[in-house]
Amino acid sequence: MTVGGRTLRVAVRPGTDDEVPPLLLMNGIGASLEVLQPLVDALDPRRTAIRFDVPGVGGSPRPVVPYVLSTLTPVVAGLLDRLGHTGQVDVLGLSWGGGLAQQFAVQHRRRCRRLVLAATGTGTLMVPAHPQVLARMLTPRRHRDPEYAREIAGLIYGGTMRTDPERAATALHTHTRVGPRRGYYYQLAASTGWSSLPFLRLIRQPTLVIAGDDDPIIPVVNARLMARLIPRAQLHVYRGGHIALITESDELAPVIDGFLDD
């Protein structure tokens, strides 16, 4: 779909109950929408699930001009309109997508009913990862090279990836689509200098903050800080790492469903 001059590849898993608000999913950096398939499969089938590839990633064409989070959220709102979801939706953001989700919740507060922030932080102003981890996040190689993904999985993703790195390679490479490298760098640049810390108290939606106790990319202290500063937030800390929402979806999907149905 083309909205606001941006062309995005979109996938919709129709729910079985039109009374249940749709769930809009915002993905991590460099990941195509297929990466979230295990979570979509584990979520309550009553709930419509909407996914999209950001410009230049997965099946979405490379953007003609760069973008930032605040200019991408109106495109996402327009996308919902095009899909016929003109009312409120629930929003889930994973990692990089958590930043986009926070921006959406403030910029389009009337469209966002409930918010789920998973394995994410407040951007530039946060407790950072170890430099060794950050260095490996500067390149999309793990999305393009399964062997490299296995090699670094434990270091950057933590949790069960430390003992079973094959799961990370499978999650990132099975049935996924990889866009041009430039798309990854556009996505990285979109959040450079951005921080939600000054406006966390403006997020008024009921919010579930989910974090792993062994997440090398986003140390769990960031989730604790966000849960304290967002007025209507609750915190769920699970035993695991950065991509447990994908690799251990069966354990975390019920937590998300329970929150959204509360």
N, C-alpha and C positions, 0 to 999 in steps of 0.2 A: 504494500500500500504506500502511496505517496501522500504525505501530510506536511504542510508547511515547508515545502521544498525539499523534504527529506524522504527518501524511499527506504522503507523498512520491511524486512521479511517477518511475517507474523504467523503464529500458530495458536489455534484456539481448541481447547478440549471442552466441548459443550458439557455442561452439568445436567443432571436429571431433574433439578428443581429450580425453577425460575425465581422462586422466592429467596433463594440463597444468594447473597451478593457475590459477583464475580471476584476472582482473585487475580490481580495483576502481578506478574513475577518479573523482577529485574535482576539480571544475571551479573556474575562476576566478570572481571576484566579478561578479554580475549576469548571468552567462552561463547559458543553458539547455543541457541535455545535447546538443542538436543541434550546438552549436558544436564539440564534440569528434568529430563524425562523420568528418572527414578522417583523424584519427589512428586511430580504430577501423578504418576501411577499410584503413589501411596496416599495421596490426599483423598478425602471424601468425594465419591463420584457425583454427589449432589452439586458440587461446587464447580462452576465454570472456571477454567484456568487459561489465562492469556499470557503468552510469551512473545518476545520479539528479539531480533538481533539488532544491536546498536549499529550505527553507520560504519561500514568498513569491516564488520566482524560477521563471521558465519556467512549467511546468504544475503546480507544487506550490502548494497554497493558502497564503494568508498565515497565519503562525502566530498563534495566539490570544495567546500570551505570548512574549516575547523568549527567545533562547537564547544560549549561549556555546559555544565549541568543545568544552569538556569535557562538556557535556550533550548535544551533538549526536552525539558518537562512539558512545555506547551505542545510540542510535537506528540508526546505520549498522550496528553489530554485529547488532542485532536484525533489520535488513533482510536481512542476509546469511543469518541463520537462516531467515527466512521464505522465502527463495529456495532453501533446501536446501543452502546452502554453509556447513556447520557446522564445517568444518576450516579450514586455513590458506588465505589468499588473498594475492596480491601487491597492492600498493597504489601508485597513482600520483597525486600531487597537483600541480596546476598553479596557480601564483600563490597566490591566497587558499586554494585547495584544498590547497596544499602545507603550510599551517599546520594544517589539519584532518588531513592525512595524518600529520604529525609527532605530533600529539596522539593519533591513533589508534594509531600504532606503539608509543607508551609506555603508553597506557591499556589497550590490548588486545593486548599484545605476543604472546600465544600465537596470535592470529588472523592476525597479519601475518608472512608469510614473508620477503618482500623488499620494499624501499621505493624508489620513484623520486620524487625531488623536482625539479620542473622550474620554472624561472623564479620561484623563491620565496625567502623569507628567514626570519628569526627573529622577525618581528613588530615589536613596539614598540622592542626593543633591536636595531637594525640600522643599517647605513649607509643613510640615507634617499635618496629620489629628490629631484630639484630641486623647490623649492616650486611652480614653474610646472606641473610634472607632477602633483604631489600635489593641486593645486587642481582639476585636471580629473578626478581620481579620486574626488572627493567627490560626484559626481553621476552618475546612470545614463544621462545624455543620449546618450552614444556608442552605447548599446545600443538607443536608440529613434529616433535620427535618423541615417540613412545619410550624409547630406551632412555632418553634423557629424563623424561618424566619419572620413570622408575628410579633412576639414580638419585634424584633430588627430592623425591616425594616425602620421605621422612623428615628431612631438614626443613622444608618450607610448609608442609601441611600438618605435620605432627599427628597425634592420635594413633589410630590403627594403621596409618600409612607408614609408621616407623617399623612395624613388623610385617606388613603386607603391602609393599609399594606397588604391586601389580594392580591393586584396586584403583589407585590413582591414575595409572596409565589407561586402564579400562574406562574409567569415568570420563577422562578427558578426550579419549580417541575413538570410542565405539560409536559408530553412526553419527559422528559430529562433522560439521563443516567448518573449515578454517578459511577466513577471509584473508585479504592481503595484509602483509606485515604493517603497512602504513596505518591500517585501521586500528591496530593495537596501540600504536603510538598516539594516534588522535585521541583514543579513549584515555590513555594515560595523561595526556596533556589537558583533557577536559576537566580533570579534577585537581590539577596542579594549582596550588595556592588557595584551594577551596577548603573551608572548614564550617561545620555546622555548630561548633561550640558556642558561638555568640547567639545563635537562635534556637538552641535546643528547647528552651522554655516556651517557645512559640508553637511547639508541636503539641497540640491539644488533644489529638486523637488517642484513644486507648492504644497503648503500644506494648508489644512483646519484644523484649531484647533477648536474643538467644546467642549463647557463646560457649565455646569449648574451653575446658580447663587446660588444654595443651595445644594452643593455636599460636604457632610461631609468627604468623603474619600479623594478626591482630591480638596482642596480649589481652587476656581476660579483664585486666584492670580497666580497659577502655569501656567494656560493656557495663561494668559496675558504675562507672562515672556517668554514662549515658542514662542508665536506669534511675540514677539519683536526680539528674537534671531535667529529664522529661517528666512533666507533671503527672501524667497518668500512665506511667510505665511500670511494668513488672519484669523481673529478670528470671531467666531459666538458664542455668549453667549445666551443661552436659559433660560427661566424660568423653573427651574426644578432641579432634583437631579441626582444621579450617574448613574442610569440605565434607564434614559428617552429614550435612543436610542432603548431600548427594549419595554418599557411600553408605550411610546408615539412615536412609529415609524412613524405613519402617518404624524406627524408634522415635523420630522427631516429628513426622507428619501428624500423629495423634495429638502431640502437644500444640501444634499450630491449629489443627481443626478445633480442638477444645477451646482455645483462646478466641478464635473467630466466631464460634457458636455461642460463646458465653453471653 
